[in-house]
Amino acid sequence: MARIAGVDIPKNKRILIALQYIYGIGATRSQRILAQTGINSSTKTSDLIEEEVNRLREVIDREYRVEGELRKEVNLNIRRLVEIGSYRGTRYRRSLPLRGQRTRTNARTKRGPRKTIAGRGQRRGVTKK
């Protein structure tokens, strides 16, 4: 199993897919990295020689922000939005969707499971006996 950017990438997958296990590397960036290093994208990770793995490590370390450094930057950006009190910051603080989605219905993933409220189950206009 090759270790790149502090992540053990799976050895039974194609290198194009295996690189995507690193936080900050998606499909397009993975293709770009393989083009820079001259490695065939259909090669399995287990078939890579040590020199190719080292080339991958060098390119990723030198040119891209990945894993811990990228996570830290994203968290700092979110913290900055919350501190300055922007609209997006307040949405982050209340853990609500922040890109204009409706919340009257839906938004269950962001808001979490339903919380039942006492007295909501009665129909309108019906009086108690």
ROMI-620188 format. One record per atom (N, C-alpha, C, O, CB): residue in three letters; x, y, z; atom name. Coordinates in steps of 0.02 Angstrom, whole numbers, plus 32768, in hexadecimal, padded with zeros to 4 digits. Atoms other than C-alpha are relative to their C-alpha. Glycine has a CB too. Layout:
[pt ala [X Y Z] CA]
...
***
This chain:
[pt met [802B 7FC5 8000] N]
[pt met [8000 8000 8000] CA]
[pt met [802D 803E 8000] C]
[pt met [8058 8046 802B] O]
[pt met [7FD0 8000 803E] CB]
[pt ala [7FD8 7FC3 8005] N]
[pt ala [804A 80A7 7FCB] CA]
[pt ala [7FE4 8034 8030] C]
[pt ala [7FA7 8039 803A] O]
[pt ala [8000 801B 7FB7] CB]
[pt arg [8014 7FCB 7FD1] N]
[pt arg [8047 8137 8046] CA]
[pt arg [8013 8043 7FE2] C]
[pt arg [804F 8052 7FDA] O]
[pt arg [8021 7FF7 8046] CB]
[pt ile [7FF5 7FBF 801F] N]
[pt ile [8033 81E3 7FF7] CA]
[pt ile [7FDA 8034 8028] C]
[pt ile [7F9F 802B 8036] O]
[pt ile [7FEB 8001 7FB5] CB]
[pt ala [801E 7FC8 7FD9] N]
[pt ala [8010 8285 8058] CA]
[pt ala [7FE1 7FE7 8041] C]
[pt ala [7FAE 8002 8057] O]
[pt ala [7FCB 8024 7FD5] CB]
[pt gly [8018 8019 7FC0] N]
[pt gly [7FF7 8220 80F7] CA]
[pt gly [7FC3 7FD3 7FFB] C]
[pt gly [7FA4 7FC4 802E] O]
[pt gly [7FF0 8038 802C] CB]
[pt val [803B 802B 800A] N]
[pt val [7F6E 81B2 80AB] CA]
[pt val [8016 7FBF 7FDF] C]
[pt val [803C 7FC0 7FAE] O]
[pt val [7FCA 8025 7FD5] CB]
[pt asp [7FF3 8041 8021] N]
[pt asp [7F7A 80F9 8083] CA]
[pt asp [7FCE 7FF9 7FC7] C]
[pt asp [7F92 7FF2 7FD3] O]
[pt asp [7FFA 7FC4 8033] CB]
[pt ile [802E 8007 8038] N]
[pt ile [7F33 80ED 7FD4] CA]
[pt ile [7FF9 7FB6 7FF0] C]
[pt ile [8029 7F91 7FF4] O]
[pt ile [8019 8028 7FC2] CB]
[pt pro [800D 8048 800B] N]
[pt pro [7EE2 8045 7FA6] CA]
[pt pro [8029 7FE5 7FC7] C]
[pt pro [8033 8006 7F94] O]
[pt pro [7FB6 7FF4 7FF3] CB]
[pt lys [7FD3 801C 8032] N]
[pt lys [7F51 7FD1 7F42] CA]
[pt lys [7FDC 7FD9 7FC9] C]
[pt lys [7FFA 7FCA 7F96] O]
[pt lys [8032 7FD3 8021] CB]
[pt asn [8023 8028 8032] N]
[pt asn [7ECB 7F70 7EE3] CA]
[pt asn [7FD7 802B 7FD0] C]
[pt asn [7FB0 800F 7FA9] O]
[pt asn [7FD4 7FCE 8022] CB]
[pt lys [8026 7FD3 802D] N]
[pt lys [7E84 8009 7E87] CA]
[pt lys [802F 8021 7FCF] C]
[pt lys [806C 8023 7FD9] O]
[pt lys [7FD9 8036 8029] CB]
[pt arg [7FD9 7FD9 8030] N]
[pt arg [7EBD 806B 7DF0] CA]
[pt arg [8019 803F 8022] C]
[pt arg [7FF7 805A 804E] O]
[pt arg [7FD7 8011 7FC0] CB]
[pt ile [7FE1 7FC7 7FDF] N]
[pt ile [7F30 80FB 7E20] CA]
[pt ile [7FD6 803F 7FF8] C]
[pt ile [7FD6 806B 8023] O]
[pt ile [8046 800C 7FE4] CB]
[pt leu [802C 7FC7 800B] N]
[pt leu [7EB5 8178 7DD5] CA]
[pt leu [7FCB 8005 8037] C]
[pt leu [7FBC 803C 804F] O]
[pt leu [7FDD 7FFB 7FBB] CB]
[pt ile [8033 8003 7FCB] N]
[pt ile [7E32 8142 7E55] CA]
[pt ile [8020 8003 8045] C]
[pt ile [8006 8024 8072] O]
[pt ile [7FD6 7FC0 7FF9] CB]
[pt ala [7FE0 8005 7FBF] N]
[pt ala [7EAB 811F 7EE3] CA]
[pt ala [8017 8045 8019] C]
[pt ala [8015 8052 8055] O]
[pt ala [803C 7FD1 7FFD] CB]
[pt leu [7FEA 7FBD 7FEB] N]
[pt leu [7EEE 81D3 7EE4] CA]
[pt leu [7FC6 8029 801D] C]
[pt leu [7FD2 8056 8045] O]
[pt leu [801E 8025 7FC5] CB]
[pt gln [803A 7FDB 7FE8] N]
[pt gln [7E3D 8210 7F07] CA]
[pt gln [7FF0 7FF1 8049] C]
[pt gln [7FC4 8010 8065] O]
[pt gln [7FC4 7FF0 7FD4] CB]
[pt tyr [8008 800E 7FB9] N]
[pt tyr [7E47 81C3 7FB5] CA]
[pt tyr [8023 8036 802B] C]
[pt tyr [8019 8038 8067] O]
[pt tyr [801C 7FBB 8011] CB]
[pt ile [7FDE 7FCA 7FDD] N]
[pt ile [7EB4 8259 7FE3] CA]
[pt ile [7FD1 803C 8000] C]
[pt ile [7FB8 8050 7FCC] O]
[pt ile [8044 8012 7FDE] CB]
[pt tyr [802C 7FC6 7FF9] N]
[pt tyr [7E4E 82EC 8025] CA]
[pt tyr [801C 803A 7FD8] C]
[pt tyr [8055 804F 7FE3] O]
[pt tyr [7FF7 8014 804B] CB]
[pt gly [7FEA 7FC8 8029] N]
[pt gly [7E59 8379 7FA6] CA]
[pt gly [8011 7FEC 7FB9] C]
[pt gly [8020 8017 7F90] O]
[pt gly [803B 8021 8020] CB]
[pt ile [7FF3 8017 8044] N]
[pt ile [7E76 830E 7F0C] CA]
[pt ile [7FC2 7FDD 7FE6] C]
[pt ile [7FAB 7FAB 8001] O]
[pt ile [803E 7FD0 7FFE] CB]
[pt gly [803B 801D 8021] N]
[pt gly [7DE2 82EA 7E9B] CA]
[pt gly [8015 7FE1 7FBE] C]
[pt gly [8050 7FD4 7FB2] O]
[pt gly [7FCA 8035 7FF5] CB]
[pt ala [7FF4 8022 803F] N]
[pt ala [7DD2 829D 7DEF] CA]
[pt ala [802C 802A 7FD1] C]
[pt ala [805D 8010 7FB5] O]
[pt ala [7FBF 7FF0 7FDD] CB]
[pt thr [7FDB 7FD4 802D] N]
[pt thr [7E14 8332 7D8B] CA]
[pt thr [8047 800A 8018] C]
[pt thr [8076 8005 7FF1] O]
[pt thr [7FDD 8043 7FF8] CB]
[pt arg [7FBD 7FF5 7FE4] N]
[pt arg [7EA6 8355 7DFE] CA]
[pt arg [802A 7FC0 7FFC] C]
[pt arg [8066 7FC3 7FF1] O]
[pt arg [7FFB 8019 8049] CB]
[pt ser [7FDD 8040 8004] N]
[pt ser [7ED3 829C 7E00] CA]
[pt ser [801B 7FF6 7FB9] C]
[pt ser [8054 7FE1 7FB0] O]
[pt ser [7FD2 7FC6 8013] CB]
[pt gln [7FE9 8006 8045] N]
[pt gln [7EDC 829B 7D41] CA]
[pt gln [803A 802F 7FF2] C]
[pt gln [8069 801C 7FD0] O]
[pt gln [7FC6 800E 7FCF] CB]
[pt arg [7FCC 7FCE 800B] N]
[pt arg [7F46 8339 7D42] CA]
[pt arg [8042 7FE9 8020] C]
[pt arg [8077 7FF1 8002] O]
[pt arg [7FEB 8044 801D] CB]
[pt ile [7FC3 8018 7FDE] N]
[pt ile [7FC1 82EE 7DC0] CA]
[pt ile [8020 7FC7 7FD9] C]
[pt ile [805D 7FC5 7FD1] O]
[pt ile [7FEF 7FE9 8048] CB]
[pt leu [7FE5 8038 8026] N]
[pt leu [7FD3 824E 7D5A] CA]
[pt leu [801F 8017 7FBE] C]
[pt leu [8051 7FFB 7FA8] O]
[pt leu [7FC9 7FCC 7FF3] CB]
[pt ala [7FE3 7FE5 803D] N]
[pt ala [7FF2 82B3 7CBC] CA]
[pt ala [8043 8021 800E] C]
[pt ala [8072 801A 7FE6] O]
[pt ala [7FCF 8034 7FDF] CB]
[pt gln [7FC1 7FDF 7FEE] N]
[pt gln [807A 8318 7D14] CA]
[pt gln [8037 7FCD 800E] C]
[pt gln [8071 7FD7 7FFC] O]
[pt gln [7FF5 802C 803D] CB]
[pt thr [7FCE 8032 7FED] N]
[pt thr [80D1 827C 7D55] CA]
[pt thr [800D 7FCE 7FC8] C]
[pt thr [803E 7FA9 7FCB] O]
[pt thr [7FEB 7FDC 803F] CB]
[pt gly [7FF7 802F 8037] N]
[pt gly [80BB 8219 7CB4] CA]
[pt gly [7FEE 7FB9 8011] C]
[pt gly [800A 7F8A 7FF3] O]
[pt gly [8047 8003 7FE8] CB]
[pt ile [8016 8043 7FEC] N]
[pt ile [8065 8185 7D07] CA]
[pt ile [7FBF 7FF1 7FDD] C]
[pt ile [7F93 801C 7FDA] O]
[pt ile [7FF9 7FFB 804D] CB]
[pt asn [803D 8015 8022] N]
[pt asn [7FDF 8124 7CA9] CA]
[pt asn [7FC8 7FFB 8034] C]
[pt asn [7FD2 7FDE 806A] O]
[pt asn [800A 7FBC 7FDC] CB]
[pt ser [8036 7FFE 7FCF] N]
[pt ser [7F36 813D 7CFE] CA]
[pt ser [7FE0 7FBC 800C] C]
[pt ser [7FBE 7FB2 803F] O]
[pt ser [7FCB 8030 7FE9] CB]
[pt ser [801F 8042 7FF6] N]
[pt ser [7F00 8087 7CE7] CA]
[pt ser [802D 7FD1 8028] C]
[pt ser [801A 7F98 8034] O]
[pt ser [7FF0 7FE1 7FBC] CB]
[pt thr [7FD3 8029 7FD8] N]
[pt thr [7F95 8045 7D4C] CA]
[pt thr [7FE4 7FF6 8045] C]
[pt thr [7FCB 8025 8064] O]
[pt thr [8046 8021 8004] CB]
[pt lys [8015 800E 7FBB] N]
[pt lys [7F69 7FEF 7DEF] CA]
[pt lys [8034 801C 8030] C]
[pt lys [806F 8020 801F] O]
[pt lys [7FF5 7FB4 800B] CB]
[pt thr [7FD2 7FE4 7FCE] N]
[pt thr [7FB5 803A 7E8C] CA]
[pt thr [8036 7FCD 8013] C]
[pt thr [806F 7FE0 801F] O]
[pt thr [7FD9 8017 803E] CB]
[pt ser [7FCF 8034 7FEC] N]
[pt ser [8009 7F94 7EB6] CA]
[pt ser [8036 7FF7 7FCB] C]
[pt ser [806C 7FDF 7FDB] O]
[pt ser [7FDC 7FBE 800B] CB]
[pt asp [7FCF 8009 8035] N]
[pt asp [8063 7F96 7E0D] CA]
[pt asp [8031 803B 7FFB] C]
[pt asp [8060 8039 7FD3] O]
[pt asp [7FDD 7FF8 7FBE] CB]
[pt leu [7FD4 7FC6 8003] N]
[pt leu [80B6 8040 7E2C] CA]
[pt leu [8044 7FEE 801D] C]
[pt leu [8049 7FCB 804F] O]
[pt leu [7FE2 803C 8025] CB]
[pt ile [7FBD 800A 7FE3] N]
[pt ile [8171 803E 7E46] CA]
[pt ile [800E 803A 8030] C]
[pt ile [7FEB 806D 802E] O]
[pt ile [8037 7FFC 7FC8] CB]
[pt glu [7FF1 7FCF 7FCB] N]
[pt glu [81C0 80A2 7ED4] CA]
[pt glu [800F 8045 7FE3] C]
[pt glu [7FFD 8078 8001] O]
[pt glu [803B 7FE9 802A] CB]
[pt glu [7FEF 7FC0 8020] N]
[pt glu [8200 8129 7E5D] CA]
[pt glu [7FC0 8027 7FED] C]
[pt glu [7FBD 8063 7FF5] O]
[pt glu [802B 7FF4 7FC1] CB]
[pt glu [803F 7FE0 8014] N]
[pt glu [814F 814C 7E1C] CA]
[pt glu [7FDB 801B 803E] C]
[pt glu [7FBF 8051 803C] O]
[pt glu [7FD3 7FCF 7FD9] CB]
[pt val [8020 7FEA 7FC2] N]
[pt val [810B 8156 7ECE] CA]
[pt val [8022 8040 801A] C]
[pt val [8001 806E 8030] O]
[pt val [8002 7FC8 8036] CB]
[pt asn [7FDB 7FC4 7FEA] N]
[pt asn [8194 81D3 7EFA] CA]
[pt asn [7FF1 803C 7FD5] C]
[pt asn [7FEB 8074 7FEF] O]
[pt asn [804B 7FF2 7FFE] CB]
[pt arg [8013 7FC8 802C] N]
[pt arg [816A 823C 7E61] CA]
[pt arg [7FBC 801C 8013] C]
[pt arg [7FB1 8058 8014] O]
[pt arg [8000 7FEA 7FB6] CB]
[pt leu [8043 7FEB 7FEB] N]
[pt leu [80B4 823F 7E97] CA]
[pt leu [8003 8029 8041] C]
[pt leu [7FE4 805E 8046] O]
[pt leu [7FD2 7FC3 800A] CB]
[pt arg [7FF9 7FDC 7FC0] N]
[pt arg [80E5 8273 7F48] CA]
[pt arg [801B 8046 7FF6] C]
[pt arg [8002 8076 8012] O]
[pt arg [802D 7FD8 8030] CB]
[pt glu [7FE0 7FBF 800B] N]
[pt glu [8154 82FF 7F09] CA]
[pt glu [7FD0 8032 7FE1] C]
[pt glu [7FCB 806B 7FF7] O]
[pt glu [803D 7FF8 7FD3] CB]
[pt val [802F 7FD3 8023] N]
[pt val [80D1 8348 7E93] CA]
[pt val [7FC9 8017 8030] C]
[pt val [7FB7 8052 8031] O]
[pt val [7FE2 7FDE 7FC2] CB]
[pt ile [8037 7FEF 7FD3] N]
[pt ile [8047 8341 7F16] CA]
[pt ile [8018 802F 8038] C]
[pt ile [7FF6 805F 8048] O]
[pt ile [7FE1 7FC0 801F] CB]
[pt asp [7FE6 7FD6 7FCA] N]
[pt asp [80B3 838B 7FA1] CA]
[pt asp [8013 8046 7FE7] C]
[pt asp [8008 8078 800A] O]
[pt asp [803E 7FE0 801F] CB]
[pt arg [7FE7 7FC0 801A] N]
[pt arg [80FA 8415 7F32] CA]
[pt arg [7FC8 802E 7FE7] C]
[pt arg [7FCA 806A 7FF2] O]
[pt arg [8031 7FF4 7FC9] CB]
[pt glu [8030 7FD7 8025] N]
[pt glu [8060 8450 7ED2] CA]
[pt glu [7FBA 8004 801D] C]
[pt glu [7F94 8031 800A] O]
[pt glu [7FFC 7FE9 7FBC] CB]
[pt tyr [8045 8002 7FEA] N]
[pt tyr [7FC2 8425 7F31] CA]
[pt tyr [7FFB 8002 804C] C]
[pt tyr [8026 7FE9 8070] O]
[pt tyr [7FDE 7FC1 7FE7] CB]
[pt arg [800F 7FFE 7FB8] N]
[pt arg [7F78 8448 7FDC] CA]
[pt arg [7FCE 7FC8 800C] C]
[pt arg [7F96 7FCA 7FF2] O]
[pt arg [7FE4 8047 8016] CB]
[pt val [802B 803B 7FF4] N]
[pt val [7F2F 83A4 801C] CA]
[pt val [7FFF 7FEE 8049] C]
[pt val [8028 8007 8071] O]
[pt val [8017 7FC4 7FD6] CB]
[pt glu [8007 801C 7FBC] N]
[pt glu [7EF9 834A 80BB] CA]
[pt glu [7FFF 8035 8037] C]
[pt glu [7FD6 8062 8034] O]
[pt glu [8038 7FD1 800D] CB]
[pt gly [8004 7FD7 7FC4] N]
[pt gly [7F1F 83A3 8160] CA]
[pt gly [8004 804A 7FF2] C]
[pt gly [7FDF 8072 8010] O]
[pt gly [8036 7FEE 802F] CB]
[pt glu [7FF8 7FB9 8011] N]
[pt glu [7F57 8448 8114] CA]
[pt glu [7FC1 801C 7FE1] C]
[pt glu [7FAC 8054 7FF1] O]
[pt glu [803B 8009 7FD0] CB]
[pt leu [803D 7FEA 8021] N]
[pt leu [7EBB 8454 80A7] CA]
[pt leu [7FC5 8002 8032] C]
[pt leu [7F9E 8031 8032] O]
[pt leu [7FEF 7FD2 7FC5] CB]
[pt arg [8035 8001 7FCD] N]
[pt arg [7E45 8421 8136] CA]
[pt arg [8006 803C 802F] C]
[pt arg [7FD4 805B 8041] O]
[pt arg [8003 7FBE 8028] CB]
[pt lys [7FF3 7FC8 7FD4] N]
[pt lys [7E95 84A5 81A4] CA]
[pt lys [7FEA 8042 7FDF] C]
[pt lys [7FCB 806C 7FFF] O]
[pt lys [804A 8003 8014] CB]
[pt glu [8013 7FC3 8025] N]
[pt glu [7E7D 852C 811F] CA]
[pt glu [7FB5 8007 7FFB] C]
[pt glu [7F9A 803D 8004] O]
[pt glu [8020 8000 7FBB] CB]
[pt val [8049 7FFE 8006] N]
[pt val [7DC6 84FE 8105] CA]
[pt val [7FE1 8013 8043] C]
[pt val [7FB3 803C 8045] O]
[pt val [7FE5 7FBB 7FE8] CB]
[pt asn [801B 7FF0 7FBE] N]
[pt asn [7DA4 8502 81C1] CA]
[pt asn [800D 8049 8013] C]
[pt asn [7FE2 8069 8032] O]
[pt asn [801F 7FD3 8034] CB]
[pt leu [7FF2 7FB9 7FF2] N]
[pt leu [7DFA 85AC 81D0] CA]
[pt leu [7FD2 802E 7FD9] C]
[pt leu [7FBC 8061 7FF3] O]
[pt leu [8049 8010 7FF0] CB]
[pt asn [802E 7FD8 8028] N]
[pt asn [7D8F 85F0 8143] CA]
[pt asn [7FBA 8001 801E] C]
[pt asn [7F9A 8036 8020] O]
[pt asn [7FFD 7FE5 7FB8] CB]
[pt ile [8042 8003 7FE0] N]
[pt ile [7CF0 85B4 8198] CA]
[pt ile [7FFF 8028 8040] C]
[pt ile [7FD0 804D 804D] O]
[pt ile [7FEC 7FB6 800D] CB]
[pt arg [7FFC 7FDB 7FC1] N]
[pt arg [7D28 85FA 823F] CA]
[pt arg [8000 804B 7FF4] C]
[pt arg [7FE2 8071 801A] O]
[pt arg [8040 7FEC 8027] CB]
[pt arg [7FFF 7FB9 8012] N]
[pt arg [7D4C 86A2 81EC] CA]
[pt arg [7FBA 801A 7FEE] C]
[pt arg [7FA7 8050 8003] O]
[pt arg [8031 800C 7FC6] CB]
[pt leu [8044 7FEC 8013] N]
[pt leu [7C9D 86A8 81A1] CA]
[pt leu [7FD4 8007 803E] C]
[pt leu [7FAB 8035 8043] O]
[pt leu [7FE1 7FCE 7FCF] CB]
[pt val [8028 7FFE 7FC3] N]
[pt val [7C51 8682 824C] CA]
[pt val [8012 803E 8029] C]
[pt val [7FE6 805F 8044] O]
[pt val [800A 7FC0 8029] CB]
[pt glu [7FEA 7FC8 7FD7] N]
[pt glu [7CBB 8706 82A4] CA]
[pt glu [7FEA 8044 7FE6] C]
[pt glu [7FD8 8070 800D] O]
[pt glu [804C 7FFE 8006] CB]
[pt ile [8013 7FBF 801B] N]
[pt ile [7C94 8794 822D] CA]
[pt ile [7FB4 8009 7FFD] C]
[pt ile [7F9B 8040 7FF0] O]
[pt ile [801D 800A 7FBA] CB]
[pt gly [8049 7FFB 7FFC] N]
[pt gly [7BDB 876C 823C] CA]
[pt gly [7FDE 8005 7FBD] C]
[pt gly [7FA8 8023 7FB8] O]
[pt gly [7FEE 803B 8029] CB]
[pt ser [801F 7FFF 8042] N]
[pt ser [7BB8 8757 8183] CA]
[pt ser [7FC3 7FD2 7FFF] C]
[pt ser [7FB8 7FAB 802D] O]
[pt ser [8033 7FEC 7FC9] CB]
[pt tyr [803C 802A 8007] N]
[pt tyr [7B18 8705 8146] CA]
[pt tyr [8014 7FB6 8000] C]
[pt tyr [7FF6 7F8E 8023] O]
[pt tyr [7FDA 8011 7FBF] CB]
[pt arg [7FE9 8045 8002] N]
[pt arg [7B75 8665 811C] CA]
[pt arg [801A 7FE9 8044] C]
[pt arg [8010 7FAF 8056] O]
[pt arg [8037 7FF8 7FCB] CB]
[pt gly [7FE8 8011 7FBE] N]
[pt gly [7BC8 866A 81C7] CA]
[pt gly [7FC9 7FEF 8030] C]
[pt gly [7FCE 7FC0 8057] O]
[pt gly [802A 8038 801C] CB]
[pt thr [8039 800E 7FD4] N]
[pt thr [7B22 8672 8221] CA]
[pt thr [7FDE 7FBE 7FED] C]
[pt thr [7FC6 7F9A 8018] O]
[pt thr [7FCD 8039 7FFF] CB]
[pt arg [801D 8040 8016] N]
[pt arg [7AE1 85E1 81B8] CA]
[pt arg [802C 7FC5 8018] C]
[pt arg [8012 7F92 802D] O]
[pt arg [7FF9 7FFE 7FB2] CB]
[pt tyr [7FD3 8034 7FE6] N]
[pt tyr [7B7C 857B 81E7] CA]
[pt tyr [7FF4 7FF7 804B] C]
[pt tyr [7FF0 7FBE 8063] O]
[pt tyr [8049 8012 7FF3] CB]
[pt arg [8008 8003 7FB8] N]
[pt arg [7B62 85A6 829F] CA]
[pt arg [7FBF 7FDC 8013] C]
[pt arg [7FBF 7FB5 8043] O]
[pt arg [8000 8046 801D] CB]
[pt arg [8040 8020 7FF1] N]
[pt arg [7AAB 856D 829C] CA]
[pt arg [7FFA 7FBC 7FDF] C]
[pt arg [7FC6 7F9A 7FE6] O]
[pt arg [7FC7 802C 7FE9] CB]
[pt ser [7FFE 803E 8028] N]
[pt ser [7ADA 84D6 822F] CA]
[pt ser [7FC2 7FF9 7FD4] C]
[pt ser [7F9B 7FCA 7FD9] O]
[pt ser [8005 7FC3 802E] CB]
[pt leu [8034 7FFF 8033] N]
[pt leu [7A60 8502 81A5] CA]
[pt leu [8021 8004 7FBC] C]
[pt leu [805C 8016 7FB7] O]
[pt leu [7FCF 803C 800B] CB]
[pt pro [7FE3 7FF9 8042] N]
[pt pro [7A79 84FC 80E9] CA]
[pt pro [8011 8049 7FF1] C]
[pt pro [7FED 8076 8006] O]
[pt pro [7FD0 7FE5 7FCA] CB]
[pt leu [7FEB 7FBB 8009] N]
[pt leu [7AD6 8596 80AD] CA]
[pt leu [8001 8017 7FB8] C]
[pt leu [801A 804D 7FAA] O]
[pt leu [8043 800A 801D] CB]
[pt arg [7FFE 7FEC 8046] N]
[pt arg [7ABF 859A 7FF2] CA]
[pt arg [7FBA 8009 7FE2] C]
[pt arg [7FAF 7FFC 7FA7] O]
[pt arg [8026 7FCE 7FD7] CB]
[pt gly [8041 7FED 801A] N]
[pt gly [7A09 85CC 7FE4] CA]
[pt gly [7FCD 7FC8 7FFB] C]
[pt gly [7F97 7FD3 7FDE] O]
[pt gly [8008 801D 7FBE] CB]
[pt gln [8030 8037 8004] N]
[pt gln [79B4 8523 7FF6] CA]
[pt gln [7FC5 800D 802F] C]
[pt gln [7FCC 8032 8060] O]
[pt gln [8021 7FBD 8010] CB]
[pt arg [803A 7FF7 7FD5] N]
[pt arg [7907 851A 8041] CA]
[pt arg [8008 7FD6 803F] C]
[pt arg [8028 7FA1 803E] O]
[pt arg [7FBF 7FEE 7FDC] CB]
[pt thr [7FFA 8025 7FC1] N]
[pt thr [78F9 84E3 80F6] CA]
[pt thr [7FBC 7FF0 801F] C]
[pt thr [7FB9 7FCE 8052] O]
[pt thr [802A 8027 8031] CB]
[pt arg [8042 8010 7FE4] N]
[pt arg [783E 84DC 8113] CA]
[pt arg [7FF4 7FB5 7FFD] C]
[pt arg [7FDE 7F96 802D] O]
[pt arg [7FC7 8026 7FDA] CB]
[pt thr [7FFC 8049 8005] N]
[pt thr [7845 842B 80D2] CA]
[pt thr [8047 7FF1 7FE9] C]
[pt thr [806B 801E 7FD5] O]
[pt thr [7FC9 7FE2 7FCE] CB]
[pt asn [7FBC 8015 8012] N]
[pt asn [78E3 83C9 80AB] CA]
[pt asn [8034 801A 8031] C]
[pt asn [8022 802D 8069] O]
[pt asn [8011 8018 7FB9] CB]
[pt ala [7FC8 7FEB 7FD5] N]
[pt ala [798D 83FB 80F5] CA]
[pt ala [8008 7FD1 803C] C]
[pt ala [8025 7FE6 806E] O]
[pt ala [7FF5 8048 8018] CB]
[pt arg [7FFB 802F 7FC9] N]
[pt arg [7982 8360 8164] CA]
[pt arg [8049 7FEB 800D] C]
[pt arg [805C 7FE0 8046] O]
[pt arg [7FD5 7FC3 7FF3] CB]
[pt thr [7FBA 8016 7FF8] N]
[pt thr [7A37 8330 8145] CA]
[pt thr [8026 8033 802A] C]
[pt thr [804B 8020 8058] O]
[pt thr [8022 7FF8 7FBC] CB]
[pt lys [7FDC 7FCC 7FDC] N]
[pt lys [7A78 83D6 8185] CA]
[pt lys [7FE5 800A 8046] C]
[pt lys [800B 8014 8075] O]
[pt lys [7FFD 8041 7FD9] CB]
[pt arg [8020 7FF0 7FBF] N]
[pt arg [79FA 83EE 8213] CA]
[pt arg [7FFD 7FC5 802F] C]
[pt arg [7FF2 7FCE 806B] O]
[pt arg [7FBB 801B 7FF4] CB]
[pt gly [8002 803B 7FD5] N]
[pt gly [79FF 833C 8254] CA]
[pt gly [7FBA 7FE2 8004] C]
[pt gly [7F8C 7FFA 7FE2] O]
[pt gly [8018 8011 8044] CB]
[pt pro [8041 8021 7FFC] N]
[pt pro [796F 82CA 8285] CA]
[pt pro [7FCB 802E 801E] C]
[pt pro [7FDA 805E 8042] O]
[pt pro [8006 7FC1 802A] CB]
[pt arg [8038 7FD7 7FE9] N]
[pt arg [78C3 8311 82AB] CA]
[pt arg [7FFC 8001 804C] C]
[pt arg [800A 7FCF 806D] O]
[pt arg [7FBE 7FE7 7FE4] CB]
[pt lys [800B 7FFA 7FB8] N]
[pt lys [78A2 8352 835A] CA]
[pt lys [7FB6 800B 800A] C]
[pt lys [7F9A 803D 7FF2] O]
[pt lys [802B 803A 801F] CB]
[pt thr [8048 7FFB 7FF7] N]
[pt thr [77EF 8336 8390] CA]
[pt thr [7FF0 8038 8031] C]
[pt thr [8014 8043 8062] O]
[pt thr [7FE1 7FBD 8017] CB]
[pt ile [8016 7FC9 7FD6] N]
[pt ile [7792 83C8 83DE] CA]
[pt ile [7FBC 7FEE 801D] C]
[pt ile [7F90 7FD8 7FF9] O]
[pt ile [7FFD 8043 7FD7] CB]
[pt ala [803E 8012 7FDF] N]
[pt ala [7706 83AE 845D] CA]
[pt ala [7FC6 802B 7FE5] C]
[pt ala [7FCE 8067 7FDC] O]
[pt ala [8006 8008 804D] CB]
[pt gly [803C 7FDC 8015] N]
[pt gly [7657 83DD 8422] CA]
[pt gly [7FFB 800D 7FB6] C]
[pt gly [7FCD 8031 7FA1] O]
[pt gly [7FFD 8041 8023] CB]
[pt arg [8002 7FF4 8048] N]
[pt arg [767C 83DA 8368] CA]
[pt arg [7FD4 7FCE 7FDB] C]
[pt arg [7FC6 7FD8 7FA0] O]
[pt arg [8045 7FFE 7FE4] CB]
[pt gly [8023 8035 8022] N]
[pt gly [7617 833E 8341] CA]
[pt gly [7FB5 800B 7FF8] C]
[pt gly [7F94 7FE4 7FD7] O]
[pt gly [800A 7FC1 8023] CB]
[pt gln [8049 7FF5 8003] N]
[pt gln [7567 8388 8354] CA]
[pt gln [7FED 8025 7FC1] C]
[pt gln [8013 804F 7FA8] O]
[pt gln [7FE8 8026 803E] CB]
[pt arg [8019 7FDE 803B] N]
[pt arg [74FF 83BF 82C1] CA]
[pt arg [7FE4 8044 8012] C]
[pt arg [7FCE 804F 804B] O]
[pt arg [7FCB 7FD6 7FDD] CB]
[pt arg [801C 7FBC 7FF5] N]
[pt arg [74C9 8473 82AF] CA]
[pt arg [7FB4 7FFD 8005] C]
[pt arg [7F94 7FD7 7FE1] O]
[pt arg [8015 8030 7FC8] CB]
[pt gly [8049 7FFA 7FFB] N]
[pt gly [7419 849D 82E4] CA]
[pt gly [7FDF 7FCB 802A] C]
[pt gly [7FA4 7FD0 8039] O]
[pt gly [7FE2 7FFE 7FBC] CB]
[pt val [801D 8035 7FD8] N]
[pt val [73FF 8400 834A] CA]
[pt val [800B 8012 804A] C]
[pt val [8043 801F 805F] O]
[pt val [8020 7FB9 7FF0] CB]
[pt thr [7FFB 7FEF 7FB9] N]
[pt thr [73D8 8423 8401] CA]
[pt thr [8005 7FC0 8029] C]
[pt thr [7FEC 7F8C 8015] O]
[pt thr [7FC5 802A 8017] CB]
[pt lys [7FFA 803A 7FD3] N]
[pt lys [7402 83AE 8491] CA]
[pt lys [7FBE 7FF4 8023] C]
[pt lys [7F98 8023 802F] O]
[pt lys [8037 800B 8033] CB]
[pt lys [803F 8011 7FDE] N]
[pt lys [7373 8351 84E6] CA]
[pt lys [8007 8004 804A] C]
[pt lys [7FD7 7FF8 806F] O]
[pt lys [7FE8 7FBB 7FEC] CB]
***
